[in-house]
């Protein structure tokens, strides 16, 4: 008789290591299946698509179909008029980077546009805001049809706080209806919800999106929105919990990003006006909480803005560009890959600082990634998580135009589609 049929053999003994492992694994699978499914639903991993490096905010009454080329021309004029100043700030890589920045300003000066109906627009009579909503929506539809719209667009409505709730809903519904009636589309379109103070407001926004989709004949889940974190209540709730985390999950897959609001948040925390900035410790704390809450959810993070604008004399331009380039560089080092821009002359410093960052770190990232994939090791003992980060750096550099496709191929030694799969794996 073979040992496999012998009751005394280890293979048929329930207490044998192999059988114990099998039965225990099955028991644990059953026990943990709900947790596994919940983890997959709540933390699916990073999105595969491109993340813009900035969001440009423009008041609704200042927007028209020609805004993109106009901002590009103004940004190019700022670069051409003060190129030596920016070159000095960008350092030894300026010679490589400045032609790329110029080409970017000519080709795609704005990656993400938000038509603002909130603080940058102000309080207006209802009939006036209604008119601006219709004009802005019509202008965006025209820009889309003419190929003059950025790849990412959206509107910032007023908050769902009681005093502005009705205006928020009125502008949201009016804008979307007009945009679609005028022949526009919602590809790459999001709504920015400002001054969120409770999970209930996120739940209310989910309800509103569903009602609007039904009314306009849109597919379910088509409308997505960003949560603007600009009140301390978003970061620390009355019970001491970080409310921004349950806010993400209350969004039922509709929350696309968390955007930090530099000046509102700082003011709410009582920071003196001269010290309100994206690099203040109060800002760092808020963004670290946001970053931890969003990790693995597919919800992206955006830094805020600086109101120090590069206008006026050459010295004033230089001062503002110093502030901006340092903030952009600092944000990228901390994993905040997006920020706000408020003026065309901030675009050269945005792209300049961003391009220097990626071009500076791409060679080492490519070499480390090659060593990891080839299994040959190197001066740094990298793990799979680090390989993902190395791949992500190269993909982001390619997405924004800092790196050229052939450069990325040469650096990584793998096709871009494989690099993308490495950079942003999905669970499940």
C-alpha positions in Angstrom: 0.0 0.0 0.0 1.4 3.4 -0.9 2.2 5.9 1.8 -0.5 8.3 0.4 -3.3 5.8 1.3 -1.7 4.9 4.7 -3.8 6.6 7.5 -0.6 6.9 9.5 1.3 8.7 6.7 2.0 12.5 7.2 0.1 13.4 4.0 -3.3 12.2 5.4 -2.7 13.4 8.9 -4.8 16.5 9.6 -2.2 17.8 11.9 0.7 17.4 9.5 2.3 20.7 8.5 1.2 20.5 4.9 -2.5 19.7 5.7 -2.5 22.2 8.5 -1.3 24.9 6.2 -3.9 24.1 3.6 -6.9 24.0 6.0 -5.7 27.0 8.0 -5.2 29.0 4.8 -8.8 28.2 3.7 -10.1 29.2 7.1 -8.2 32.5 7.0 -9.4 33.2 3.4 -13.0 32.9 4.6 -12.3 35.0 7.6 -10.5 37.8 5.8 -12.5 37.8 2.5 -14.7 40.8 3.6 -11.5 42.7 4.7 -9.8 41.8 1.3 -12.8 43.0 -0.6 -13.1 46.2 1.5 -9.4 46.9 0.9 -9.7 46.5 -2.8 -12.7 48.8 -2.9 -11.3 51.5 -0.7 -7.6 51.4 -1.8 -7.5 50.3 -5.5 -4.1 51.9 -6.1 -3.0 54.9 -8.0 -4.7 56.0 -11.2 -2.9 55.2 -14.5 -3.7 58.4 -16.2 -1.7 61.6 -16.4 -1.8 64.1 -13.5 -1.5 67.7 -14.5 1.4 69.6 -12.8 -0.8 72.6 -12.1 -4.3 74.0 -12.0 -4.9 77.5 -13.3 -7.7 79.4 -11.6 -9.5 82.1 -13.7 -12.6 84.1 -12.5 -15.6 83.1 -14.6 -16.1 86.6 -15.9 -12.6 86.7 -17.2 -12.8 83.4 -19.1 -13.5 83.1 -22.8 -12.7 80.7 -25.6 -9.4 82.5 -26.4 -8.0 82.2 -22.9 -5.5 79.4 -23.5 -3.7 81.0 -26.4 -3.8 84.4 -24.6 -2.2 82.9 -21.5 0.4 81.2 -23.6 1.3 84.4 -25.4 1.6 86.3 -22.1 3.6 83.5 -20.5 5.9 83.4 -23.5 6.3 87.2 -23.3 7.3 86.9 -19.6 9.8 84.3 -20.4 11.3 86.1 -23.4 11.4 89.4 -21.4 13.1 87.9 -18.3 14.8 84.8 -19.5 18.2 85.6 -18.0 16.5 86.0 -14.6 14.8 82.6 -14.8 18.0 81.0 -16.2 19.9 82.2 -13.1 17.3 80.5 -10.8 17.3 77.3 -12.7 21.1 76.9 -12.5 23.2 74.6 -14.6 20.3 72.9 -16.3 18.8 76.1 -17.6 20.4 75.6 -21.0 18.6 72.3 -21.5 15.3 73.3 -19.8 14.5 76.7 -21.2 13.9 75.5 -24.8 11.6 72.8 -23.4 9.8 75.4 -21.4 9.4 77.6 -24.4 8.0 74.8 -26.4 5.6 73.9 -23.7 4.3 77.4 -23.5 3.7 77.4 -27.3 2.1 73.9 -27.3 0.3 73.5 -24.0 0.7 76.5 -21.6 -2.2 75.3 -19.3 -2.6 71.7 -18.4 -5.6 72.1 -16.1 -8.0 75.0 -16.0 -10.6 75.8 -13.3 -13.2 78.4 -14.1 -13.8 80.0 -10.7 -17.1 81.0 -9.3 -15.9 81.2 -5.7 -13.4 83.5 -3.9 -11.6 84.6 -7.1 -15.0 85.6 -8.5 -16.7 86.9 -5.5 -20.4 87.5 -4.6 -22.5 88.8 -7.4 -26.3 89.2 -7.9 -27.9 86.0 -9.1 -28.7 87.3 -12.6 -25.1 88.5 -13.0 -23.6 85.1 -12.0 -26.2 83.3 -14.1 -25.0 85.3 -17.1 -21.3 84.6 -16.4 -22.1 80.9 -15.9 -23.7 80.7 -19.3 -21.0 82.7 -21.0 -18.2 80.7 -19.4 -19.8 77.3 -20.3 -20.4 78.5 -23.9 -16.8 79.7 -24.1 -15.5 76.4 -22.8 -17.6 74.4 -25.3 -16.3 76.6 -28.1 -12.7 76.2 -26.9 -13.2 72.4 -26.8 -14.7 72.3 -30.3 -11.8 74.5 -31.7 -9.1 72.5 -30.0 -8.2 75.5 -27.7 -9.1 73.9 -24.4 -6.6 72.3 -22.0 -6.7 68.6 -21.5 -8.2 69.0 -18.0 -10.9 71.5 -17.1 -13.6 72.2 -14.6 -15.4 74.8 -12.4 -15.1 75.8 -8.8 -18.5 76.4 -7.4 -19.4 78.1 -4.1 -19.5 75.9 -1.0 -22.3 73.8 0.3 -22.4 75.8 3.5 -25.9 77.1 4.2 -25.4 80.7 3.0 -24.0 79.7 -0.5 -25.7 76.3 -1.0 -28.4 77.4 -3.3 -25.9 79.4 -5.4 -23.6 76.4 -5.6 -26.3 74.2 -7.0 -27.7 76.8 -9.4 -24.3 77.5 -10.9 -23.4 73.8 -11.1 -26.6 72.8 -12.9 -26.6 75.8 -15.1 -23.0 75.4 -16.2 -23.2 71.7 -17.1 -26.5 72.1 -18.9 -25.2 75.0 -21.0 -21.9 73.3 -21.7 -23.6 70.2 -23.1 -26.2 72.2 -25.0 -23.4 74.2 -26.7 -21.7 71.1 -27.9 -19.1 70.7 -25.2 -18.0 67.6 -23.4 -17.0 66.4 -19.9 -13.8 64.5 -20.8 -11.2 65.5 -18.2 -13.8 67.7 -16.4 -14.2 68.0 -12.6 -16.0 70.2 -10.1 -14.0 71.7 -7.3 -16.0 71.9 -4.0 -14.5 74.5 -1.7 -14.5 75.0 2.1 -15.6 71.5 2.9 -16.3 71.2 6.6 -18.0 67.9 7.1 -18.4 64.4 5.7 -22.1 65.2 5.2 -21.2 67.8 2.6 -19.3 65.2 0.6 -22.3 62.9 0.8 -24.6 65.8 -0.3 -22.3 66.4 -3.3 -22.5 62.8 -4.3 -26.3 63.1 -4.2 -26.2 66.3 -6.2 -24.0 64.7 -8.9 -26.3 61.7 -9.2 -29.4 64.0 -9.6 -27.6 66.1 -12.2 -26.5 63.0 -14.2 -30.1 61.8 -14.2 -31.4 65.1 -15.4 -28.9 65.6 -18.1 -28.9 62.0 -19.3 -25.3 61.3 -18.3 -23.9 57.9 -17.4 -23.9 57.2 -13.6 -20.6 58.1 -11.9 -19.6 60.4 -14.8 -19.4 63.6 -12.6 -16.4 63.7 -10.3 -15.3 66.4 -7.9 -12.3 67.6 -5.9 -12.4 68.3 -2.2 -10.8 71.6 -1.4 -9.1 71.3 2.0 -9.1 74.9 3.3 -10.7 74.6 6.7 -9.2 73.0 9.8 -12.5 71.0 10.2 -11.5 69.0 7.1 -8.3 67.9 8.7 -9.3 67.5 12.4 -12.9 66.8 13.3 -14.6 67.5 16.6 -13.9 64.0 17.8 -10.2 64.3 17.0 -10.3 62.2 13.9 -8.9 63.2 10.5 -12.1 63.8 8.6 -10.4 64.1 5.3 -10.0 60.3 5.2 -13.7 59.4 5.6 -14.5 62.3 3.2 -12.7 60.4 0.5 -14.6 57.2 1.1 -17.9 59.0 1.5 -17.4 60.2 -2.1 -18.3 56.7 -3.4 -15.6 56.9 -6.1 -16.4 60.4 -7.3 -13.6 62.2 -5.4 -10.8 62.8 -7.8 -8.4 64.9 -5.7 -7.7 66.9 -2.6 -6.6 70.4 -3.1 -5.0 72.4 -0.4 -6.2 76.0 0.1 -3.2 78.0 1.3 -4.7 81.2 2.4 -8.1 80.2 3.7 -6.6 77.4 5.8 -3.8 79.6 7.2 -6.3 82.3 8.0 -8.6 79.9 9.8 -5.6 78.7 11.9 -4.9 82.3 12.8 -1.5 82.6 11.0 -0.6 86.3 10.5 -1.0 87.4 6.9 2.7 88.0 6.2 3.5 84.4 7.1 0.6 82.7 5.2 2.4 80.5 2.7 2.4 76.9 1.3 5.6 76.1 3.2 4.3 77.2 6.7 4.3 74.4 9.3 0.5 74.6 9.4 0.4 73.9 5.7 2.8 71.1 6.0 0.7 69.4 8.7 -2.5 69.7 6.7 -0.9 68.3 3.6 0.8 65.4 5.4 -2.6 64.4 6.7 -4.1 64.8 3.3 -1.3 62.7 1.8 -1.8 59.8 4.2 -5.5 59.9 3.8 -5.3 59.7 0.0 -2.5 57.1 -0.3 -3.6 54.1 -2.3 -7.1 55.4 -2.9 -6.5 56.8 -6.4 -7.4 60.3 -5.1 -4.6 62.7 -6.0 -3.1 65.6 -4.0 -2.5 69.2 -5.0 -0.6 71.9 -3.3 -2.0 75.4 -3.1 -0.8 78.7 -4.6 1.4 81.7 -3.9 -0.1 85.2 -4.3 3.4 86.7 -4.9 3.0 87.4 -8.6 5.8 88.1 -11.1 4.7 91.5 -12.3 6.3 94.9 -12.3 10.0 95.6 -12.3 12.6 93.0 -13.2 13.5 92.8 -9.5 9.8 92.2 -8.6 9.6 89.5 -11.2 12.8 87.9 -10.0 11.6 88.0 -6.3 8.3 86.3 -7.3 10.0 83.7 -9.4 12.4 82.9 -6.5 9.4 82.3 -4.3 7.5 80.2 -6.9 10.4 78.0 -8.0 11.4 77.2 -4.4 7.8 76.3 -3.5 7.4 74.1 -6.7 10.7 72.4 -6.0 9.8 71.8 -2.3 6.4 70.4 -3.2 7.8 68.0 -5.7 10.3 66.7 -3.2 7.4 66.0 -0.8 5.3 64.2 -3.4 2.9 67.0 -4.1 3.0 66.9 -7.9 0.4 69.5 -8.6 -0.2 73.1 -7.5 -2.1 76.2 -8.3 -1.1 79.0 -10.7 -2.8 82.4 -10.7 -1.0 84.4 -13.4 0.4 83.8 -16.8 3.9 84.9 -15.7 3.9 82.0 -13.2 3.9 79.5 -16.0 7.6 79.9 -16.9 8.7 79.3 -13.3 6.2 76.5 -12.8 7.5 74.5 -15.8 11.0 75.6 -15.4 11.3 74.4 -11.8 9.3 71.2 -12.6 11.5 70.4 -15.6 14.7 70.9 -13.7 13.4 68.6 -11.0 12.6 65.7 -13.3 15.7 66.1 -15.5 18.0 66.3 -12.5 16.7 63.1 -11.0 15.8 61.0 -14.1 19.3 59.7 -14.8 19.8 58.2 -11.4 16.2 56.9 -11.3 16.7 55.2 -14.7 20.0 53.6 -13.6 18.5 52.3 -10.3 15.5 51.0 -12.1 17.6 49.1 -14.7 19.7 47.6 -11.9 16.6 46.5 -10.0 14.9 45.0 -13.1 18.1 43.3 -14.2 18.7 41.9 -10.7 22.3 43.1 -10.6 21.9 45.4 -7.6 23.8 48.6 -7.1 24.8 51.1 -4.5 21.2 51.3 -3.2 19.3 48.2 -2.2 16.0 49.0 -3.8 12.7 47.2 -3.1 9.5 46.8 -5.3 8.0 49.9 -3.6 11.1 52.0 -4.5 11.0 50.6 -8.1 7.5 51.9 -8.4 8.6 55.3 -7.2 11.5 55.4 -9.7 9.2 54.4 -12.5 6.6 57.0 -11.4 9.2 59.8 -11.5 10.1 58.9 -15.1 6.4 58.6 -16.2 5.6 62.0 -14.6 8.6 63.6 -16.3 7.4 62.3 -19.6 3.7 63.3 -19.0 4.6 66.9 -18.5 7.2 67.3 -21.2 10.3 67.5 -19.0 11.5 64.3 -20.5 11.3 63.2 -24.2 10.0 59.7 -25.1 13.4 58.5 -26.4 15.1 59.8 -23.3 12.8 57.7 -21.1 13.3 54.6 -23.3 17.1 55.0 -23.0 17.0 55.7 -19.2 14.6 52.9 -18.2 15.4 50.2 -20.7 11.8 49.1 -20.8 8.8 50.3 -23.0 6.7 53.1 -21.7 3.7 50.9 -21.2 5.6 48.5 -19.0 7.1 51.5 -17.1 3.5 52.8 -16.5 2.4 49.4 -15.2 5.4 49.4 -12.8 4.8 53.0 -11.7 1.1 52.7 -10.9 0.0 49.1 -10.2 -3.6 48.4 -9.4 -4.8 46.0 -6.7 -6.8 43.0 -7.7 
